[in-house]
């Protein structure tokens, strides 16, 4: 846990899960999301627990550079029709979620859960082979 936290941050926990790691820099870790919204769902997370409002411009600049690189990799590896970028506020992180026309499945609509056939470690392996 971090000062002022009464819970263990999911992003902090995921940063320490080495089998889903894809890439790392001094400030950021890229990992395959362990509970993905879609195949190829990755997260670019600041290596320390910092709120978006408290992160400096240099941190955002580095994060944007890594984000741009991985958007290109997602497009090359998965060939999606589009990409959603989600920014986490409490712990600065960018989710990159590939999207395809019609990617809402019947099971999701009827049963309320989503089938994601690719394991996070396989997502991590695909990116590691292309970084």
C-alpha positions as a printed NumPy array, in Angstrom:
array([[  0.   ,   0.   ,   0.   ],
       [  0.974,   3.611,  -0.41 ],
       [  0.707,   6.513,   2.062],
       [ -2.921,   7.605,   2.392],
       [ -4.281,   4.394,   0.814],
       [ -6.479,   1.955,   2.652],
       [ -6.482,  -0.543,  -0.245],
       [ -4.008,  -2.137,  -2.609],
       [ -4.194,  -0.413,  -5.991],
       [ -4.867,  -2.841,  -8.869],
       [ -2.413,  -0.987, -11.096],
       [  0.339,  -1.142,  -8.449],
       [ -0.308,  -4.877,  -8.079],
       [ -0.299,  -5.435, -11.859],
       [  3.011,  -3.584, -12.259],
       [  4.579,  -6.24 , -10.023],
       [  3.162,  -9.175, -12.089],
       [  6.165,  -9.967, -14.292],
       [  4.462, -12.576, -16.524],
       [  2.174,  -9.902, -18.041],
       [  4.914,  -7.269, -18.525],
       [  5.602,  -6.097, -22.052],
       [  7.909,  -3.092, -21.742],
       [  9.43 ,  -0.887, -19.084],
       [ 11.159,   2.462, -18.737],
       [ 12.342,   4.355, -15.665],
       [  8.868,   5.864, -15.234],
       [  6.394,   3.519, -16.961],
       [  5.516,  -0.153, -17.264],
       [  3.43 ,  -1.568, -20.104],
       [  1.512,  -4.741, -19.304],
       [ -1.272,  -6.906, -20.702],
       [ -4.42 ,  -6.242, -18.68 ],
       [ -5.162,  -9.339, -16.555],
       [ -8.94 ,  -8.938, -17.041],
       [ -9.059,  -7.555, -20.605],
       [-12.009,  -5.752, -22.184],
       [-10.888,  -7.127, -25.577],
       [ -7.96 ,  -9.042, -27.072],
       [ -4.857,  -6.872, -27.04 ],
       [ -5.981,  -4.717, -24.062],
       [ -2.805,  -3.237, -22.59 ],
       [ -2.048,  -0.688, -19.87 ],
       [  0.726,   1.908, -19.815],
       [  1.132,   2.702, -16.105],
       [  3.304,   5.087, -14.153],
       [  5.663,   3.046, -11.96 ],
       [  4.684,   4.989,  -8.853],
       [  1.242,   5.738,  -7.451],
       [  0.59 ,   9.331,  -8.565],
       [ -2.758,  10.957,  -9.295],
       [ -3.243,  12.433, -12.776],
       [ -3.537,  15.94 , -11.284],
       [ -0.189,  15.577,  -9.507],
       [  1.838,  14.188, -12.417],
       [  4.124,  16.692, -14.116],
       [  4.237,  17.617, -17.783],
       [  7.447,  15.617, -18.338],
       [  5.664,  12.487, -17.059],
       [  2.722,  13.024, -19.42 ],
       [  5.128,  13.662, -22.277],
       [  6.938,  10.357, -21.7  ],
       [  3.61 ,   8.548, -21.245],
       [  2.318,  10.023, -24.512],
       [  5.44 ,   8.89 , -26.355],
       [  5.025,   5.309, -25.095],
       [  1.28 ,   5.446, -25.791],
       [  1.92 ,   6.49 , -29.41 ],
       [  4.404,   3.628, -29.889],
       [  1.986,   1.04 , -28.523],
       [ -0.997,   2.326, -30.492],
       [  1.109,   1.58 , -33.582],
       [  1.92 ,  -1.908, -32.276],
       [ -1.734,  -2.616, -31.458],
       [ -2.692,  -1.603, -34.994],
       [  0.046,  -3.799, -36.493],
       [ -0.547,  -6.875, -34.304],
       [ -4.364,  -6.845, -34.005],
       [ -5.545,  -4.742, -36.978],
       [ -8.498,  -3.235, -35.069],
       [-11.119,  -0.965, -36.614],
       [-10.53 ,   1.518, -33.799],
       [ -8.902,   1.956, -30.396],
       [-10.294,   3.264, -27.122],
       [ -7.861,   5.112, -24.842],
       [ -8.916,   5.246, -21.193],
       [ -7.033,   7.366, -18.643],
       [ -7.058,   6.247, -15.006],
       [ -7.228,   9.177, -12.599],
       [ -6.143,   7.776,  -9.227],
       [ -2.971,   6.074, -10.509],
       [ -1.836,   7.602, -13.792],
       [ -2.314,   4.933, -16.449],
       [ -3.48 ,   4.708, -20.056],
       [ -5.575,   1.722, -21.147],
       [ -5.322,   0.87 , -24.854],
       [ -8.328,  -1.213, -25.926],
       [ -8.577,  -2.446, -29.534],
       [-12.119,  -2.35 , -30.962],
       [-13.779,  -3.971, -33.953],
       [-17.105,  -3.359, -35.645],
       [-19.602,  -5.681, -33.989],
       [-17.296,  -6.651, -31.105],
       [-20.185,  -6.82 , -28.63 ],
       [-20.852, -10.538, -28.384],
       [-24.133, -12.384, -27.927],
       [-22.903, -13.803, -24.613],
       [-22.171, -10.274, -23.341],
       [-25.641,  -9.045, -24.238],
       [-27.564, -12.048, -22.901],
       [-25.452, -13.165, -19.935],
       [-23.641,  -9.983, -18.92 ],
       [-20.071, -11.243, -19.32 ],
       [-17.537, -11.182, -22.094],
       [-15.539, -13.993, -23.608],
       [-11.931, -12.959, -24.283],
       [-10.135, -15.914, -25.879],
       [ -6.56 , -14.638, -25.588],
       [ -4.744, -15.002, -22.255],
       [ -2.962, -11.884, -20.916],
       [  0.427, -13.672, -20.979],
       [ -0.151, -14.438, -24.697],
       [ -0.934, -10.746, -25.293],
       [  2.308,  -9.866, -23.486],
       [  4.263, -12.376, -25.617],
       [  2.827, -10.913, -28.864],
       [  3.959,  -7.422, -27.902],
       [  7.372,  -8.516, -26.614],
       [  8.057, -10.153, -29.975],
       [  7.271,  -6.87 , -31.751],
       [  8.781,  -4.193, -29.468]])
